[in-house]
Amino acid sequence: MLTLYDAARCPYCARVRIVIAEKGIEFETIEIDLNDRPAWIYEKNATGRVPVVEEDAWTLPESAVIMEYLEERYPERPLLPADPADRALARLRIFRHDAFTGPYYALRRGTDGADALFAEQLDLLDAALEERPWLGGADYGLADIAYVPWILRARDAMGIELDPYPALSEWLVRLLDRPAVAEEAHVVAGL
């Protein structure tokens, strides 16, 4: 059985939780207190970060890598497009995710000018979603899952207004129709 070393407040963990739910994978959770990480978590991931998945005594850290692993290990309910161009686009969006999270975390820390930088990132997502219904192309998938935990936290925990981004707002409404994403919204509401 799959074990997820998890932290409810961590958006990187949220990515993995959503993928697991979308694929209907049986798993158990071991909650990690991010304010008091157990020493043994460094044996699972040298950085001490979560998420980490473990299956048959084999461990894997890093949410983007875990998402790809779960996609290949559990191919039912595919979350990467069949079309090679859309598949590449989804991977590119995930690869470039740090350009989005850098301004997000700067804004959370209260860094001067971070609000404008984060607004630029929301503008870019909005523009991408005006061109295509999903971040990875024609269908919902891993690229959408890669971003939605931060969008939910920005909206619900940081009070970021999404109305100025109509395509992004519509995308989030569509995402919240999915039980796995709706469950993550409940997690965020409880933080």
C-alpha positions in Angstrom: 0.0 0.0 0.0 1.1 3.6 -0.7 2.1 5.7 2.3 2.0 9.5 2.0 4.1 11.6 4.4 1.9 14.6 4.4 1.2 18.0 6.0 -2.3 19.5 5.5 -1.1 23.1 5.2 1.5 22.2 2.5 0.4 23.0 -1.1 3.0 20.6 -2.5 1.4 17.8 -0.5 -2.0 19.0 -1.7 -0.9 18.3 -5.3 -0.2 14.7 -4.4 -3.4 14.3 -2.3 -5.4 15.5 -5.4 -3.7 13.1 -7.7 -4.2 10.2 -5.3 -7.9 11.1 -5.0 -8.4 11.5 -8.8 -6.9 8.1 -9.4 -8.7 6.4 -6.5 -5.5 5.0 -5.0 -5.7 3.4 -1.6 -3.2 4.9 0.8 -2.4 5.7 4.3 -1.2 9.1 5.6 1.5 9.9 8.1 1.1 13.5 9.1 4.3 15.5 9.6 4.4 18.6 11.9 6.2 21.1 9.8 7.0 23.1 12.9 8.6 20.1 14.6 9.8 17.7 11.9 10.8 14.3 13.2 14.4 13.4 12.7 13.5 10.2 10.8 11.8 12.2 7.9 15.3 13.2 6.8 15.9 9.5 6.2 12.9 9.6 3.8 14.0 12.9 2.2 17.4 14.4 2.8 15.8 17.9 2.8 13.2 17.0 5.4 10.4 18.2 3.2 7.1 16.6 2.4 5.4 15.2 0.5 7.2 11.8 0.3 5.5 8.7 -0.9 6.6 5.2 0.1 5.6 2.0 -1.6 7.1 -1.4 -0.8 10.0 0.3 1.2 10.8 2.5 -1.8 10.6 6.2 -1.2 10.2 9.2 -3.5 10.2 12.9 -2.6 9.2 16.0 -4.6 5.6 16.6 -5.6 6.2 17.1 -9.3 8.1 13.9 -9.5 5.6 12.1 -7.4 2.7 13.2 -9.6 4.5 11.8 -12.7 5.3 8.6 -10.8 1.6 8.2 -9.8 0.5 8.9 -13.4 2.7 6.1 -14.7 2.3 3.7 -11.8 -1.5 4.1 -11.8 -2.5 4.8 -15.5 -6.2 4.6 -14.9 -7.9 8.0 -15.0 -5.0 9.5 -17.0 -4.0 13.0 -15.9 -1.6 13.8 -18.7 -3.0 14.3 -22.2 -2.7 11.7 -24.9 -1.7 14.4 -27.4 2.1 14.8 -27.3 1.9 18.6 -27.8 -0.5 19.0 -24.9 1.5 16.5 -22.8 4.6 18.6 -23.4 2.6 21.8 -22.5 1.4 20.3 -19.2 5.0 19.3 -18.3 6.3 22.7 -19.3 3.8 24.5 -17.0 4.7 22.2 -14.1 8.4 22.8 -14.8 7.9 26.6 -14.8 5.8 26.5 -11.6 8.6 28.1 -9.5 8.0 31.4 -11.4 4.5 31.4 -9.9 5.4 30.3 -6.4 8.3 32.7 -5.9 6.0 35.7 -6.0 3.4 33.8 -4.0 5.8 33.2 -1.1 7.2 36.7 -1.3 3.7 38.0 -0.9 3.0 35.7 2.0 6.2 37.0 3.7 5.1 40.6 3.0 8.0 41.4 0.7 7.8 44.9 -0.8 6.5 44.8 -4.4 5.4 41.1 -4.2 1.8 42.0 -4.7 2.5 43.3 -8.2 4.7 40.3 -9.0 2.0 37.9 -7.9 -0.6 39.9 -9.9 1.6 39.5 -13.0 1.7 35.7 -12.5 -2.1 35.6 -12.1 -2.4 37.7 -15.3 -0.2 35.1 -17.1 -2.4 32.2 -15.8 -5.5 34.1 -16.8 -4.2 34.7 -20.3 -3.3 31.0 -20.7 -6.8 30.0 -19.6 -8.3 32.4 -22.1 -6.5 30.4 -24.9 -7.3 26.9 -23.6 -9.8 25.6 -21.0 -7.1 23.9 -18.9 -3.5 24.6 -18.2 -2.4 21.5 -19.9 -4.6 22.0 -23.0 -8.0 20.6 -23.8 -8.5 18.5 -20.7 -8.1 18.7 -16.9 -4.9 17.2 -15.6 -1.6 17.4 -13.8 -0.9 21.0 -14.8 -4.1 22.2 -13.2 -3.4 20.1 -10.1 0.1 21.7 -10.0 -1.3 25.2 -9.6 -4.7 24.9 -7.8 -3.4 24.5 -4.3 -1.7 27.9 -4.4 -4.7 29.5 -6.0 -7.0 28.2 -3.3 -4.6 29.4 -0.6 -4.1 32.8 -2.2 -7.9 33.3 -2.4 -9.0 31.7 0.9 -6.0 32.2 3.2 -4.5 35.4 1.8 -7.6 37.2 0.6 -6.5 37.6 -3.0 -9.4 38.7 -5.1 -9.7 36.6 -8.3 -12.5 38.7 -10.0 -10.0 40.7 -12.0 -9.0 37.3 -13.7 -12.2 36.0 -15.3 -10.7 33.0 -17.1 -8.8 32.0 -14.0 -12.0 32.4 -11.9 -14.0 30.3 -14.3 -11.2 27.7 -14.3 -11.4 27.5 -10.5 -15.2 27.1 -10.5 -14.7 24.1 -12.9 -12.0 22.7 -10.7 -14.2 22.9 -7.6 -16.7 20.7 -9.3 -14.2 17.9 -9.0 -14.5 16.1 -5.6 -10.7 15.9 -5.2 -10.3 19.7 -5.6 -13.4 20.4 -3.5 -11.9 18.3 -0.7 -8.7 20.4 -0.9 -10.8 23.6 -0.6 -12.2 22.1 2.6 -8.7 21.5 3.9 -7.7 25.1 3.1 -10.8 26.4 4.8 -9.8 24.5 8.0 -6.2 25.9 8.1 
